[in-house]
Amino acid sequence: MTVFFAIFMLVLGGIALSVQSSINGRLGHNVGVIASAWLTFVIGFAISFLLFFFFESNHEVSLFSAPKWQLSGALFGVMYMLIVVFAVPKIGIAAATVCTISGQLIMSLLIDHFGWLENKIIPLDDYRYFAILLLVAAVTMIYLSNKRIDKKEQQVLSD
């Protein structure tokens, strides 16, 4: 797989994640956060089971013999889904996405810097610190934009 194709697929995954977050946020608002997350995981289980059954090649370590800490990733997936379904109706998809990306990048930088979770150590440098500042600025600008729009809506409703 080429680097270009991998980047393209990651961008496509990001697009899908924003669409999914928006849809699940609306569904969660209508039917409840847990019901919306449950539906996502049931469908995800069915699809991933079929993919696993028909396409997964054999590996030297099975799912049940892998180090237990590596299985904890599923818990973080559940936590993420519940948080997104709860937050999107309250702050909007753009703010939720920027906050999510900020959290991902900051934690990724820490994992790289300290080599946590058996990852290669990539120290923080000025470029990475600047990236964090840009993300904080993005979150702030989206938040201020939301507040401005909320004020305009309140003025229209009161007129």
Beta strands, then each sheet from edge to edge (+ up, - down):
end
